[in-house]
Amino acid sequence: MVLFARTTRSTRLTRAGKLFSDHVPRVFAALQQARDSVKAAANGFHGQLRIALSDGIRPSRLPALLALCRQEEPEVEIRLTEVPLAQQIKGLHDDLYDVGFVRADDAGDSIVALPVWNDPLMVAVPARHPCWHKSVDMEPLVAERVASCDLMMALVSAGFALGLTGAAHIVASREQGVVARPLAGCSPVLTSYLLRLDGEPSETQARFIKRVQAIDSPEAEEPPPEDDPDSREEPEP
């Protein structure tokens, strides 16, 4: 089988070489997971659960979830990996991950999407912005998408923008001077989904899913109480 076509001036992949190269990352990932499994067994673990995170899923509930897993099944090693959504779906099909967390419920054929967590959509506001008031007659001049929630929160903290995101993102943000404010009327929610392959889950997966459904984040679900705008210093124009 010829994988490379070589001339005196260049070297390129043949069609067979291109097909082979598409599988190389998966092969190396499987090898790495095999090494990790051996190390886990050597460290006393009797199994492992491989979890993928995508779509900017914030770890606001993960500490409580992981603590519960360690308390109830300390012999099962938990491995977390942040990957793009497409890579997570492919990894589920290729048996690189056992379950995953995403924002989208349409993961394609042979994958089950279970709604597990809801976060109210809120406005991320700089602490001294006029939108601190209960109502503000303002229209946004520009609406843009950013590459990550961290970038959006940095822009909000600097006073360049307002942001729309889940309450958990704002609560978990490391940026100073950013507060969460609810939208007027009935606020929509952002739903997090647990993905797994269709079919009967393993006993370890089934127990993990029960823990996920039992975990909630009251501090993220409930918006912070609104301050009295009359007690705050008015921002200078």
C-alpha positions as CSV (number, residue, x, y, z in Angstrom):
1,M,0.0,0.0,0.0
2,V,1.4,3.4,-1.1
3,L,0.7,6.2,1.4
4,F,3.0,8.9,-0.1
5,A,3.6,10.0,-3.7
6,R,7.1,11.4,-3.9
7,T,8.7,13.3,-6.7
8,T,12.0,15.2,-6.9
9,R,10.2,18.4,-5.9
10,S,7.5,17.3,-3.4
11,T,5.9,14.7,-1.3
12,R,2.1,14.4,-0.9
13,L,-0.4,11.9,0.5
14,T,-2.0,9.5,-1.8
15,R,-5.8,8.8,-1.5
16,A,-5.0,5.8,0.7
17,G,-2.6,8.0,2.8
18,K,-5.3,10.6,3.3
19,L,-7.8,8.0,4.5
20,F,-5.2,6.6,6.8
21,S,-4.3,10.0,8.2
22,D,-8.0,10.6,9.1
23,H,-7.8,7.7,11.6
24,V,-4.4,8.5,13.1
25,P,-5.7,10.9,15.8
26,R,-8.3,8.3,17.0
27,V,-5.6,5.6,17.1
28,F,-3.3,7.8,19.2
29,A,-6.2,8.8,21.5
30,A,-7.1,5.1,22.0
31,L,-3.5,4.3,22.8
32,Q,-3.4,7.1,25.4
33,Q,-6.6,5.9,27.0
34,A,-5.2,2.4,27.2
35,R,-2.1,3.8,29.0
36,D,-4.4,5.8,31.3
37,S,-6.5,2.7,32.1
38,V,-3.4,0.7,33.0
39,K,-2.2,3.5,35.3
40,A,-5.7,3.8,36.9
41,A,-5.6,0.0,37.6
42,A,-2.2,0.3,39.1
43,N,-3.4,3.1,41.3
44,G,-6.2,0.9,42.7
45,F,-9.1,2.0,40.6
46,H,-11.5,-0.7,39.4
47,G,-13.0,1.3,36.5
48,Q,-13.2,4.7,34.9
49,L,-15.7,7.1,33.5
50,R,-14.6,9.3,30.6
51,I,-16.6,12.6,30.5
52,A,-16.4,15.1,27.7
53,L,-17.4,18.8,28.1
54,S,-18.4,21.0,25.2
55,D,-20.3,24.2,24.2
56,G,-18.8,26.2,27.1
57,I,-20.3,24.1,29.8
58,R,-19.3,25.7,33.1
59,P,-18.2,23.6,36.0
60,S,-20.6,25.2,38.5
61,R,-22.2,21.9,39.4
62,L,-19.2,19.7,38.8
63,P,-17.5,20.1,42.2
64,A,-20.6,18.7,44.0
65,L,-21.1,16.0,41.3
66,L,-17.5,14.8,41.5
67,A,-17.6,14.9,45.3
68,L,-20.7,12.7,45.2
69,C,-19.1,10.3,42.8
70,R,-16.0,10.0,45.0
71,Q,-18.1,9.5,48.0
72,E,-20.3,6.8,46.5
73,E,-17.9,5.1,44.1
74,P,-14.3,5.9,45.0
75,E,-13.0,3.0,43.0
76,V,-14.2,4.6,39.7
77,E,-11.8,7.1,38.3
78,I,-13.3,10.2,36.6
79,R,-11.6,11.7,33.6
80,L,-12.8,15.1,32.3
81,T,-11.9,16.4,28.8
82,E,-12.9,19.7,27.1
83,V,-13.5,19.2,23.4
84,P,-15.5,20.8,20.6
85,L,-19.0,19.5,20.1
86,A,-18.2,17.7,16.9
87,Q,-15.2,16.0,18.5
88,Q,-17.3,14.9,21.5
89,I,-20.0,13.3,19.2
90,K,-17.3,11.5,17.2
91,G,-15.6,10.4,20.4
92,L,-18.8,8.9,21.8
93,H,-19.2,6.9,18.6
94,D,-15.6,5.8,18.7
95,D,-15.8,4.8,22.4
96,L,-13.4,7.5,23.5
97,Y,-15.9,9.0,25.9
98,D,-18.7,7.4,28.0
99,V,-20.8,10.5,28.5
100,G,-20.7,14.2,27.6
101,F,-22.2,17.5,28.6
102,V,-23.4,20.0,25.9
103,R,-25.9,22.8,25.4
104,A,-27.4,21.3,22.1
105,D,-29.9,18.5,22.2
106,D,-29.5,17.5,18.5
107,A,-26.5,15.2,18.5
108,G,-27.5,13.1,15.6
109,D,-28.4,9.4,15.3
110,S,-27.6,6.8,17.9
111,I,-27.0,9.4,20.6
112,V,-29.4,10.1,23.5
113,A,-29.6,13.6,24.8
114,L,-31.0,13.8,28.4
115,P,-31.9,17.3,29.7
116,V,-30.3,17.5,33.2
117,W,-29.7,21.1,34.2
118,N,-31.4,24.5,33.6
119,D,-30.0,27.9,34.1
120,P,-32.0,31.1,33.6
121,L,-30.7,33.4,30.8
122,M,-29.5,36.6,32.4
123,V,-27.7,39.8,31.5
124,A,-24.1,40.3,32.6
125,V,-23.7,44.0,33.4
126,P,-20.7,46.1,34.6
127,A,-21.3,47.1,38.2
128,R,-21.5,50.8,37.4
129,H,-23.6,50.6,34.2
130,P,-26.9,52.4,33.9
131,C,-28.6,49.1,33.5
132,W,-28.3,48.7,37.2
133,H,-31.6,50.5,37.3
134,K,-34.8,48.5,37.3
135,S,-35.6,49.7,33.8
136,V,-33.6,51.5,31.2
137,D,-34.8,53.0,27.9
138,M,-31.8,51.9,25.8
139,E,-31.3,50.0,22.6
140,P,-28.1,48.0,21.8
141,L,-26.1,49.5,19.0
142,V,-24.2,46.4,18.1
143,A,-24.9,42.7,18.7
144,E,-21.9,40.3,18.3
145,R,-21.0,36.8,19.1
146,V,-17.7,36.1,20.9
147,A,-15.5,33.0,20.8
148,S,-15.9,32.2,24.5
149,C,-17.8,33.2,27.6
150,D,-14.5,34.2,29.3
151,L,-13.9,36.8,26.5
152,M,-17.4,38.1,26.9
153,M,-17.1,38.5,30.6
154,A,-13.8,40.3,30.2
155,L,-15.4,42.8,27.8
156,V,-18.3,43.3,30.2
157,S,-16.0,43.8,33.1
158,A,-14.1,46.5,31.1
159,G,-17.3,48.3,30.3
160,F,-17.3,47.6,26.5
161,A,-20.5,45.5,26.4
162,L,-23.3,43.8,28.1
163,G,-23.6,40.0,27.8
164,L,-26.3,37.4,27.6
165,T,-25.5,34.1,29.3
166,G,-26.6,31.6,31.9
167,A,-26.6,32.5,35.5
168,A,-24.1,29.8,36.3
169,H,-21.6,31.4,33.9
170,I,-21.8,34.8,35.6
171,V,-21.6,33.3,39.1
172,A,-18.6,31.3,38.1
173,S,-16.8,34.1,36.3
174,R,-13.5,35.3,37.6
175,E,-13.9,38.8,36.4
176,Q,-14.4,41.5,39.0
177,G,-17.1,44.1,38.7
178,V,-19.7,42.0,36.8
179,V,-23.2,41.5,38.2
180,A,-26.1,39.4,37.0
181,R,-29.5,41.0,36.2
182,P,-32.7,39.1,35.1
183,L,-34.4,39.9,31.8
184,A,-37.8,41.6,31.9
185,G,-40.7,39.3,31.8
186,C,-40.4,35.5,31.6
187,S,-36.7,34.7,31.3
188,P,-35.7,31.9,29.0
189,V,-33.5,29.1,30.3
190,L,-30.4,27.5,29.0
191,T,-30.5,23.7,29.2
192,S,-27.5,21.4,29.7
193,Y,-27.8,17.9,28.2
194,L,-26.0,14.7,29.0
195,L,-25.1,12.8,25.9
196,R,-24.6,9.0,25.7
197,L,-24.8,6.4,23.1
198,D,-28.3,4.9,22.5
199,G,-28.9,1.6,24.1
200,E,-28.7,0.2,27.6
201,P,-26.1,2.2,29.7
202,S,-23.6,0.3,31.8
203,E,-24.2,0.0,35.5
204,T,-21.5,2.7,36.1
205,Q,-23.1,5.0,33.6
206,A,-26.6,4.5,35.0
207,R,-25.4,5.3,38.6
208,F,-23.6,8.4,37.3
209,I,-26.7,9.6,35.4
210,K,-28.7,9.3,38.6
211,R,-26.2,11.5,40.4
212,V,-26.2,14.1,37.7
213,Q,-30.0,14.3,37.9
214,A,-29.8,14.7,41.7
215,I,-27.3,17.6,41.5
216,D,-28.7,21.1,41.5
217,S,-27.1,24.5,41.9
218,P,-29.4,26.8,43.9
219,E,-26.9,29.6,44.0
220,A,-26.9,29.6,40.2
221,E,-30.6,29.0,39.7
222,E,-31.7,31.9,41.8
223,P,-30.7,35.4,40.5
224,P,-29.1,37.7,43.1
225,P,-31.5,40.1,44.8
226,E,-31.7,43.5,43.1
227,D,-30.2,46.4,44.9
228,D,-32.1,49.6,45.5
229,P,-31.0,51.9,42.7
230,D,-31.7,54.9,44.9
231,S,-28.9,53.7,47.3
232,R,-26.2,53.6,44.7
233,E,-24.1,56.4,43.3
234,E,-25.2,57.4,39.8
235,P,-22.6,56.8,37.1
236,E,-21.1,59.9,35.6
237,P,-21.9,60.4,31.9
